[in-house]
Amino acid sequence: MGLLAVFWYNAVYLHIKRKSAFASVPGSIAGAIPPVIGFTAL
């Protein structure tokens, strides 16, 4: 999950953020992954 978060942020979100105003959708996924990691660690 941690590697997925790093990949999603660096490979997907940063490139979309520069090109589109609709970057909040992939950004919300990048922001939701750390709480999911904490939830699954329980």
C-alpha contacts under 8 A as a table, 3 or more apart, distances in Angstrom:
res1	aa1	res2	aa2	distance
1	M	4	L	4.96
1	M	5	A	6.23
1	M	33	I	7.41
1	M	37	I	6.43
2	G	5	A	5.06
2	G	6	V	6.34
2	G	33	I	7.99
2	G	34	P	7.68
2	G	37	I	7.44
3	L	6	V	5.09
3	L	7	F	6.02
4	L	7	F	5.07
4	L	8	W	5.89
5	A	8	W	5.18
5	A	9	Y	6.09
5	A	30	A	6.10
5	A	33	I	6.07
5	A	34	P	7.49
6	V	9	Y	5.33
6	V	10	N	6.07
7	F	10	N	5.33
7	F	11	A	5.49
7	F	12	V	7.35
8	W	11	A	5.55
8	W	12	V	5.14
8	W	13	Y	6.30
8	W	30	A	6.29
9	Y	12	V	5.84
9	Y	13	Y	4.92
9	Y	14	L	6.30
9	Y	27	G	7.56
9	Y	30	A	5.73
10	N	13	Y	6.24
10	N	14	L	5.65
10	N	15	H	7.77
11	A	14	L	6.53
11	A	15	H	6.71
12	V	15	H	5.71
12	V	16	I	6.30
12	V	26	P	7.42
13	Y	16	I	5.24
13	Y	17	K	5.93
13	Y	23	A	6.83
13	Y	26	P	5.72
13	Y	27	G	5.92
13	Y	30	A	7.49
14	L	17	K	5.13
14	L	18	R	6.65
15	H	18	R	5.52
15	H	19	K	6.77
16	I	19	K	5.20
16	I	20	S	5.74
16	I	22	F	7.98
16	I	23	A	5.81
17	K	20	S	5.75
17	K	21	A	6.99
17	K	22	F	7.72
17	K	23	A	5.07
20	S	23	A	6.02
21	A	24	S	7.70
22	F	25	V	6.53
23	A	26	P	5.71
23	A	27	G	5.94
24	S	27	G	4.73
24	S	28	S	5.80
25	V	28	S	5.20
25	V	29	I	6.59
26	P	29	I	5.09
26	P	30	A	6.29
27	G	30	A	4.98
27	G	31	G	6.11
28	S	31	G	4.92
28	S	32	A	6.00
29	I	32	A	5.06
29	I	33	I	6.37
30	A	33	I	5.67
31	G	34	P	6.70
32	A	35	P	5.83
32	A	36	V	6.50
33	I	36	V	5.05
33	I	37	I	6.25
34	P	37	I	5.03
34	P	38	G	6.44
35	P	38	G	4.99
35	P	39	F	6.10
36	V	39	F	4.95
36	V	40	T	6.09
37	I	40	T	5.28
37	I	41	A	6.21
38	G	41	A	5.13
38	G	42	L	6.88
39	F	42	L	5.66
